[in-house]
Amino acid sequence: MGLVVYKRGEIYLAKLNPSKGKEPGKIRPVIIYQTDFLNDVEHPTTTVIPVTTKLVDKAYPLRYRISKRQMLESDSDAILDQIRTIDNSRILGDKIAVLGEIELKNIDRQMVIVLGIS
């Protein structure tokens, strides 16, 4: 069985425990967010954005709404202010969904605000 190569915009389940304070924990979906350059060279960690089914309206730019699709069973929010890098061993199983190019560009625009990139 070969190593899984993650791709930017794919959604997987990941084990985010142990968490501290207000960090999202438990097993939950995450968006693979780092560049495919790192993904393609089998980098040992992956930068992800946690996803929650606890929807918060009018939370721009901190949240981005994702409609249910493929094996993502509910509309969900990407929690953009909780971006984190995790060891690849925390990523579980098969891909559950994929974001489209426009969705990723929208997330990128919001991340510029969240991270204060000019």
C-alpha positions in Angstrom: 0.0 0.0 0.0 1.5 3.3 -1.1 1.7 6.5 0.8 -1.3 8.8 0.4 -0.5 12.1 -1.3 -2.8 14.8 -0.1 -3.9 17.6 -2.4 -4.8 21.2 -1.6 -8.5 21.6 -1.2 -9.2 18.0 -0.3 -11.1 17.3 2.9 -10.2 14.4 5.2 -11.0 13.4 8.8 -8.2 14.2 11.3 -7.7 13.4 14.9 -7.1 16.9 16.5 -7.0 15.8 20.1 -5.4 16.6 22.4 -6.6 20.2 22.1 -6.0 23.1 24.5 -8.3 25.9 25.4 -10.5 27.0 22.5 -8.7 24.8 19.8 -11.0 22.5 17.9 -10.5 19.0 19.0 -11.8 15.5 18.4 -12.0 13.7 15.1 -13.3 16.2 12.6 -13.0 17.1 8.9 -10.0 19.3 7.9 -9.2 21.0 4.6 -5.7 20.3 3.2 -4.5 23.9 2.8 -0.8 23.8 2.2 0.8 24.0 -1.2 0.9 20.9 -3.3 4.7 21.4 -3.6 4.9 20.2 0.0 2.2 17.5 -0.5 4.0 16.1 -3.6 7.3 15.7 -1.8 5.6 13.8 1.1 6.3 16.4 3.7 5.8 14.9 7.2 3.3 17.5 8.3 0.3 19.2 6.7 -1.2 22.6 7.2 -5.0 22.2 7.6 -8.1 24.2 8.3 -10.5 22.6 10.7 -14.2 22.2 9.7 -17.3 22.2 12.0 -21.0 21.6 11.6 -21.7 24.3 14.2 -22.6 27.0 11.7 -22.1 30.7 12.6 -23.7 33.2 10.2 -22.1 36.6 9.6 -18.7 35.4 10.8 -16.7 36.8 7.8 -13.7 36.6 7.5 -13.3 34.0 10.3 -15.5 31.4 8.7 -16.2 30.1 5.2 -19.4 28.1 4.5 -19.0 24.8 2.7 -22.1 23.1 1.3 -22.5 19.4 1.9 -21.1 17.2 -0.9 -19.7 13.7 -1.5 -19.1 12.2 2.0 -19.3 15.6 3.8 -22.8 14.9 5.1 -23.7 18.4 6.4 -23.2 22.0 5.5 -20.2 23.1 7.4 -17.9 26.1 8.3 -14.2 26.1 7.7 -12.8 27.8 10.8 -10.2 30.0 9.2 -8.8 31.5 12.4 -7.9 28.0 13.6 -5.5 27.0 10.8 -2.8 24.6 12.1 -0.1 22.2 11.0 -0.4 18.6 12.1 1.6 15.5 11.8 0.4 13.4 8.8 -0.3 10.5 11.2 -3.3 12.5 12.5 -5.0 12.4 9.1 -7.4 9.4 8.9 -8.8 7.3 6.1 -9.8 8.3 2.6 -10.7 11.7 1.2 -14.3 12.7 2.1 -14.8 15.7 -0.2 -13.0 18.2 -2.5 -13.4 22.0 -2.7 -13.6 23.7 -6.0 -11.0 26.3 -7.3 -13.4 29.2 -6.7 -14.0 28.1 -3.1 -10.2 27.9 -2.5 -9.7 31.3 -4.0 -12.4 32.7 -1.7 -10.7 31.0 1.3 -7.4 32.5 0.2 -8.9 36.0 0.1 -10.3 35.6 3.7 -7.0 34.1 4.9 -5.2 37.2 3.8 -7.4 39.2 6.1 -7.2 36.7 9.0 -3.4 36.4 8.8 -2.8 40.1 8.1 -1.0 39.5 4.8 -0.7 42.6 2.7 
